[in-house]
Structures are given as C-alpha cells and as structure tokens.
C-alpha cells in the first residue's frame, strides 16, 4: 500500500521520467501482445520470430530496459537502493502471471 501512496502522492518522484518509463513498458507489452496473441493465437502463425517480424523482439527488449531504467531513476528518491529489488519483483510477478495465461 505504501508503494501506491508513493506513486501518486510523493513529490520526490520525477513525473516526466515515470510517465516516459511506463510508456516504454506499455510499448513493450503491446508488442508482446501483438506477437503472442495476435500472430500466434489469432492468426495461427507459429514461425513469426523467423519470417514475419524478427526485429520486434530486440525493439521490445530495448523498450523494456529503457522503461525499467527510467522508472528506477524516477523512484530512486523515494525508496533508494530498494527501488531495484522492488521493481524487479514486480517485473517477475508480471512475467509469471503472463506465463499462466491460457494462450
């Protein structure tokens, strides 16, 4: 609960960095949804990584790394060193949740 309060109410957070970081992470999620749900599940294409869009995986990775770094820098004044473990734990929670999806 203190994380949510820090996100919305703490004046030490650089809002521009956090918004740009979350935007980068959202681009990463949209690319992932397009590749996994759009191509693999809806269109039934199983070899999309080789033929359809091989450049999207490095692009999504770049956006994820930039988003993680920007969110870390934006939240550092609030949590200090604990920012990295907290954000990493949240990231791993999203990954584990996504792996349990039925598609």
C-alpha positions in Angstrom: 0.0 0.0 0.0 2.9 2.4 0.6 4.0 1.8 -3.0 0.7 3.1 -4.4 0.8 6.1 -2.0 4.3 6.9 -3.1 3.4 6.6 -6.8 0.5 9.1 -6.5 1.4 11.4 -3.7 5.1 11.8 -3.3 6.6 15.0 -4.5 10.1 13.5 -4.9 9.2 11.4 -7.9 10.1 12.9 -11.2 6.7 12.6 -13.0 8.1 13.1 -16.5 10.6 10.2 -16.1 8.0 7.9 -14.5 5.4 8.6 -17.3 8.0 8.1 -20.0 9.2 4.9 -18.3 5.7 3.5 -18.0 5.1 4.5 -21.6 8.1 2.4 -22.7 6.9 -0.5 -20.7 3.4 -0.2 -22.3 5.0 -0.3 -25.8 6.8 -3.5 -24.7 3.6 -5.0 -23.6 1.7 -4.0 -26.8 4.5 -5.6 -28.9 4.4 -8.7 -26.8 0.6 -9.0 -27.1 0.8 -8.5 -30.9 3.4 -11.3 -31.2 1.9 -13.8 -28.8 -1.8 -13.2 -29.1 -2.2 -11.5 -32.5 0.1 -13.6 -34.6 0.4 -16.9 -32.7 -3.0 -17.3 -31.2 -5.4 -15.5 -33.5 -3.7 -16.0 -36.9 -2.1 -19.3 -36.0 1.4 -18.4 -37.3 4.0 -20.4 -35.3 7.1 -19.1 -37.0 6.6 -15.4 -36.6 10.0 -14.9 -35.0 11.8 -16.0 -38.2 9.7 -14.7 -41.0 7.2 -12.1 -40.1 8.8 -9.7 -37.6 12.2 -10.7 -36.3 13.2 -7.1 -35.4 10.3 -6.7 -33.0 11.9 -8.8 -30.3 15.0 -6.5 -29.9 12.8 -3.5 -30.1 10.6 -4.8 -27.3 13.6 -5.6 -25.2 15.1 -2.2 -25.7 11.8 -0.5 -24.6 11.6 -2.8 -21.5 15.2 -2.0 -20.5 14.7 1.8 -21.0 11.4 1.7 -19.1 13.0 -0.2 -16.2 15.9 2.3 -16.0 13.6 5.3 -16.2 11.3 4.0 -13.6 14.2 3.2 -11.4 15.7 6.7 -11.7 12.3 8.3 -11.1 11.5 6.3 -8.0 15.1 6.3 -6.5 14.5 9.4 -4.3 11.7 7.6 -2.5 13.0 4.1 -2.0 16.7 4.4 -2.6 18.6 1.1 -3.1 15.3 -0.8 -2.6 13.9 0.6 -5.8 15.8 -2.1 -7.9 14.6 -5.1 -5.9 11.0 -3.8 -5.7 10.7 -3.1 -9.4 12.4 -6.4 -10.2 9.9 -8.3 -8.0 7.0 -6.5 -9.7 8.5 -7.4 -13.2 8.9 -11.0 -12.2 5.3 -11.1 -11.0 4.1 -9.8 -14.4 6.2 -12.4 -16.2 4.9 -15.3 -14.0 1.3 -14.1 -14.4 1.7 -13.9 -18.2 3.1 -17.4 -18.3 -0.1 -18.7 -16.7 -2.3 -17.2 -19.4 -4.1 -19.8 -21.5 -2.9 -18.7 -24.9 
